[in-house]
Amino acid sequence: MKNELVYQSTDYTCAPATMVNALRYLFDRDEIRPDVLWSVFRASLDMYGSDGSFGGDGTSPDAMLSLVSTFNMYGESGQFPIRARLLHGEDALAGETDESGRLDTPLRRAIASGLDGIDANQPTRAQRNGENASDAAVQRTSIQHIDEAAHNVSPGAVGVARVWSNRMNGHYVLVTGFGALPDGAAAVRVFDPYKDSKVDGVQVQRIEHEPAQANRLIAASLFDSGERTPYALVNDRYERRVIVIGRRESA
């Protein structure tokens, strides 16, 4: 049985809430081990607040990155079927249609097909530029089908994305799929653990009645922009980062 996704308990616990949501999204309730949950909370809340309180400034990017290694050790040892990988820079982008009409990025491939899909069948730039219009139309149809399917079945992976919050702090949301805005523009489906995050009704729209899937639809152009604005990937000295997490298939 799958759990609904959860909201953060305080203003500074978006990181553990989103990591736990990744587990809740990918695994049935009776599959999730207590020691895996403990590993999330052990790594979290490592930053001191302005008043000197431990954990008062949330969780550092380095602490989140440490969970990639932790999850992979669980998976490689056979203790828990999980794997993780960091995507950064251009690999972390949701992507918009390029000159050939493609919607194909490592992040999209991971969400649709799992971590093995990140590098699979990746075309060269020359191949992308050489596609004709009919190839582009086929690709758009293919990506649309992938995006629609992601609404109905668990994806190969989910993404833990570091974005700007409404308060202009670093914030974590869970990327669970892709879709389109009413005007047809590419969009990212996320679950934001901060319940009162604002929506503008244009580039950020509310998703209702999907408590185990997503609660926000974000324009891909906003998500990828690198600007200091809510729901854009943080582009600081750590670069844009998304941690992709998926199930590890047994050998």
C-alpha positions, 0 to 999 in steps of 0.5 A: 500500500502506498502512502500519501506524501507529507508536508514538512513539520517546520519551516526548516525541515523541507529536506528530510520531508522531501527525502521521506516523500521519495521513499513513500512515492517509490515503495509500499509502506511495508517495504520501507525499513526504519533504518533507512528512514533513520539515515535520512534524519541522521543526515538532515538538519546539520546547519545552525540557525542565526540564534545558534540553534542546531538544525535551525537553518535546515539541511546543507547541500553536502548533507543531502549529497551524502544520502546518495552514497548512503542509499547506494550502499544500502542497494549495493549491499542488498539490504534495501532495493534503492539507488541514487545519482546526482544530476547537476548543471545542464543534466538537471534541467527539465528542458524545453523543445529545442530547434528539433522539437525534442523534449529529452534530458537526463532528468526526463529519462531518469523519471520515465525509465529509471537511473539506467535511462539517464545515459541510454540512447542519448543522441549527439548534438549533430544527430539532434541538429540533423533531425527533420521535421517529421522526426521532431513530430514523432519525438514530441508525440513520444515524449507526450506519451511518456509524460501522460503515462507518468501521471498514471504509474510510478516512474522509474525514479523521482527527483529531489530538486533544490529550488528557491522558496517563496522566502528566497531560501534554498528549498527542496521539492520532489519531482514526480513527472512532467506534463504541460501547462494549459497553453501547451508549454512544457511543465514539471510536476512536483510535490512541494512539502511547504503547504502554503507556497504561493501559486501565480496561476500562470507559471506555477499552478496548483494540482488538486486531489493527487496527494500521493503524486504532486501538488504543483505544476511548474513551467519548465522554463521557470524551473530551468531559468537559473533565476532567483525566483520561487521554484527555479533550480538554485544555481549557486556554487553548487550548480543546479542539482537534482538527486534522482532516486529509484528502485534497484532491481534485484539481480 
